[in-house]
Amino acid sequence: MRKSITFLVLTILFSKFIAAEETLTINFGVAIFKPYSSIDETTGECTGIGFAITKKLLQPKSIQINNSCAAPARIYRSLSSGIVDLSLNIKSTLAVQDKVTFTNIPFDALMLNFYTNLDNAQIDKRIAAIRGYDYNGSRETLTQQGFEFVDVSNAEDAIRMFANKRTKYLLSYKGPFEDYTKNQQSEKELLTLNSVHTELLVAIPTYFAISKASVHHDALVNAFSEIENAATELEFHIDAFK
């Protein structure tokens, strides 16, 4: 009887050990980009739809994620070096070309808008934008049209610059712009929907990007391949930017 109990205990412990060994923990890093990701002012932790959906998607594959969020340029460097294993991006981003493997199923669609502040009397052609973003080729196109880019580190700073009339134009995705104008009370007095002309430039699919330098690259490729094969159809996972 004692031998049976001992064997049972050892079996349970061994099973837990195997389960622990099979659980993979990766670093999931996303550029600060509401409502995808933001830093909680109280806890200092990275939160947002991007993390919640990714966690839910990968848990059945025994993959846990450590959240991180930073300026785009830093995320790109971390992807290139393998410090960040997984991220979200559009396939045309020059900074990650040949450095990541993109999934086939899109995560979401980003609506890229060109905003004009009609209350701004400036005659120059300055555009507030995010440093390191080529906006699916729109940066080059607008530069050729004579526009001058004023680059900052994140979407919120770009929108604030536009709202404060430091630039007449803004190149931004719909999600961050709407989130900012709805939640920043101080900016509502400076920027109203009546004073802003919005032009949709393009809808861009965004995908999971797996770092080619990551030690978990192959495991993540296999996991997403299984997820894609199990899907009945290709569809967006969230609609935060629609």
N, C-alpha and C positions, 0 to 999 in steps of 0.2 A: 504493500500500500504506500509506504514511504517513498519507494522508488517511482511509483506512478505519479505521486504528487510532485516529486522532484523533476521528473521528465516533463510534466505539464507546465511547471513554472519556467523551466528552461525553454520550452517550446514557445511560450508566450513572450518571453524576453527576446528570444531570437527573432520572432515575427516582428516585434516592435523595432528591433535593430534594423531588420531588412527594410521595413517601411520607412524608417528615418533615412536610411541610405538612399532610397529611391526618390526621396523628395529633393527637388532641385531648387535652389534659391538663386535668383538672378537680380541684377541691377537694372531697373527700368527707369530710364531718364527721359524727361520731356521738357521742352522749352516752356518757360512761363508764358501761358497762353490761355486765358480764361475763355470759356469754362472748362477747357481741357485740364489745365493745371494751374495752381496758384499756391502761394505759401500762406498757411493759416497764421494770422497775426497773433493769435493767442498761444498756440502750441509750437509754431515754427515749423510744422510738418507740411509736406507736400500733399495737397488734396486736389480733388477734381474728378470730373467724369472719366477722363482718360485712365486714371489709376483704378477707379472702381470697376469699369468695364473689363479692363485687362486682367485684373485679379480674378473676376468671375469667369473669364474665358479660359484662363490657364490653370485654375485650381483642379479641375477634373483630370488634368494631365500631370498632377502632383508637382506643379511648378509654383513656387512662391516668389513674390516680387518685393524688392526693397525700393521704395519710392525715392526719386530724386528729381529736382527741377532747378533749372538755372537759365541763364541767358543763352540764346541759340548758339552763339559761337562756342561757348564752353561745352554744350551738349555735343556739338559736332566733333570737337577735339576728343571728348571722352569716348564717342563712338569709334573714332579712328584708332584709338589706342586700345580699345577693348575694355576700358574701365566701366563703361555703360554697355550692357549686353544687348539691350532692346530699347527701341524708341519708336516714335511716330513721325512720319514725314511724308512729303510729296516726292515723287520719283524724279522730278526735275531739279531738285536742290543740288547745286554744283558742289557744295562743300562735302557732300557724302557720296559723290559719284565713285563707283568702284570700291567703296569701303563698307558697303552694307549689302545684305540680301533682302530684297523686299518680298513680302507675302503677296499672294495673288488676290485674296479677298480684301477689298477696301474697308477701312475702319470707319470712314466718314467722308463727307464731301465738304470742302471748304469753299465758301463763296467769297471770291476776291472782289472788293468794291473800290471804286475811285470816288473819294468824297471831295466836294467843293464847299467851302464855307462862304455862303452868299453875303454874309454880313462883313466879310473881310475885304477891305478896299485895296489891299495890296495888289500891285500890278505885276509883281515878279511871279515866277513859276516854280516856287519852292514846294516840295512835297515832304511831309513827315513820313518816315518809314523805319523799319527795323534793320539794324546793322546785320549784314550777313545774309539777308533774305534777297533772293533774286526774283521772287514772286512769279515763278513759272515763266520767266522771260519778259515779264511786264516792266521790270526795272530798265532793261536795255532798250525796250521799245520807247518808253517815256523819255529816257535820256536822249535818244535820237531825235525826239520831238522838241527838245530844248528845255525840258524840265530839270530842275536841280534837286537832288535828294539831300535831305537833312536827316542823318541816321542817328538813332538812339538804340539803347540796348534791348528794349522790349516793347510790346504792343501798347501797354498802358502809358508809357512815357510818350510814345508817338501820338497817341490820341489826345493826351493832355496838351502837348505842344500845339496841336491843331485847334483844340478847344480854346486855348488861350490866344489864338490868332497870331501865333508866331509863324505859322505857315498858312497859306490859303488852301492848300490841298493835303489830302491824306490818302495813302495807299494802305488798306487794311482789310483783314478778313472780317466778315460780318459778325461772327460770334463775339470776339473781343470788343468790338465797337459797341454792340448793343449792350453787352454786360457792363461796360464802363459807363455809358451814358445813363443807364438805368440805376446804377448804384453809387455814382459819385455826385452827391447833392451839390457840392460846390461848383461843379462844372455845368449843371443844368441851367444856371443863370447865364452862362456864357455861350452855351451851345444848345439850340433847340432843333427839333426835327424840321421845323419850318424854315430854318436858315441854312439847312444842309441839303445839297443836291447829291443824290447817290446814283452812281452808274455801275451796274454789274459788269465786270470785265470777263470773268470766267468762273466756272465751277470746277474745282480741282479735287480729284480723289486723293485721300491720304491713306497710307498703308503702315503696317508694322515694318520697322527696319531693323534687321538683325546684324549686329556688328560682325564683320568678317574676322576681326581680331579677337573676338570673344572665345574663351575656352569652351563656352556652351553653344557655339554657333551651330554645330551639327544637331545637337539635341533639340534646339529651338526650331531649326528647319524641319526636323521630323515631326515635332509636336504640331506645328502649324500646318504641315502637310496632312496630318491626320484630321485636324479640325476642318480643313478645306474639303477633304474627301467625304467627311460626314455631313457637310452642308448640302441641303437640297437645292440651293440656288445661291448665287453670289448676291449679297445684299449688304447695305450699310448696317453697322452695329448700333450706331447712335445717330440722332438727328439734331444735335446741338447747334449745328451751323446752318440748318436748312430754313 
